Amino acid sequence: MHRILLALALCAAVAAPAAAQILPHPATVDRLPNGLTVVTAPFDSPGIVAVYIVVRVGSRNEVEAGRTGFAHFFEHMMFRGTERFPAEQYERLVQSLGADNNANTSSDRTCYTTVLPAAALPTLIDVEADRFQNLSYSVEGFQTEAHAIHGEYLTAISDPGLKMEETLLSMAFTTHTYGHTVIGWLEDIDRMPEGYDFSLEFFHRFYTPDNTFIVVAGDVDRDALLALVTEKFGGWERRLDAPEVPAEPEQLEPRSRHVDWTGPAPRRMFAAWKAPAFSAATVDSAAIDVASELIFGETGALYRRLVVEEQKLLTLDRWGTMDRDPTLLVLDAKLAGSFSFDDAVADFQGAIDAAAAGEVDAAHVEEVKSNVRYGLPMALETPAQVAGLLAQVISATGDPLALDAYVERIGEVTPADVSRVAGTWLAAAHRNVVTLAPAPAAPAAERGAP
């Protein structure tokens, strides 16, 4: 799960015109005839650019049985090279440019990131155009990467957070593909070495120009960039052929599960509520983010009481709310002392229900809304941060400029909106709770004691 936008789109501006307030210079969007979208975001970083190539495919798109984790797996395969630039040569060339490159996958997209000198941009675009159009790898290379993913999963599952996330998602989503994590189920990872042919199909299905966005932030000229991308990517002709993602039925009653952890770990819980798909078309997404900050944020009464004053919680963090489809708002709490899971849930839901009943401080609402006017621009200190924010908006909406409208929606949120979304989206019937605690010690006889 990706983090809430906190300090980015979690709070927002009081005034309507957002673009000039958020980005130091307006971003521009151009679409090639083949559907490839080019986003140019000038930023005051002389000689440096960030290139983020966003493909709108993630774990959300894994609808076939037995194929979970494949979007993340394919992120790895994209570094296996082409006939023109085999993997080792690709890596040497990128390093020779003075570039820092990486990639990451979420539920809604896969993003390939590079920060490099602006003078090297033509070479990088040439290399990336070859990779995205002519990726090539052997069966042996595919299977080697599959075994590496297996090791990655075994390392990750040693952290109780992944086990809790698996449990939460599979409970909260009974039909939609948000019901599995980005890395996928272990049994599907075990079968990945047999999926070579499927991997080729996956590449041609999703890695298409009309499903891809090239975001360049920093010391960049729009006309020069557009000419360069048109020259190198203009011949890319495949079209998106994505299967339909099943809709999740409405949840009608609260759900809960417990995980016994075999190693040392603090008592921990995920308390999650259904939240709307991220959108700037209505005020609901913005109102959920404002409500989340009001009810659970560090400036709120609940956080102050449970974490600061009574110290019943060691930590209280939040995830979620910026997904393409209806998603989860997740509280991640570590409990101190003898504070019970039931009491924590009661406190959380009680705060929500109070807001739903109209107990919303109008002055606090305005404080939350105004934070982004200063906090969001101040958080954008590098071209990579600008490109990363635009990539998040693209993954959820497909519209790089939706940030503008979203910040306008934040400015429109009223106390009545906060009460409304607290009473609908965050109602107890939409709640999902996963608790984790060290497993009780086995009796001496079971441990084999004499």
Summary of the structure (lengths in Angstrom):
residues: 450
radius of gyration: 23.1
end to end distance: 46.4
largest distance: 80.0
contacts: 1542
relative contact order: 0.20
helix: 46%
strand: 18%
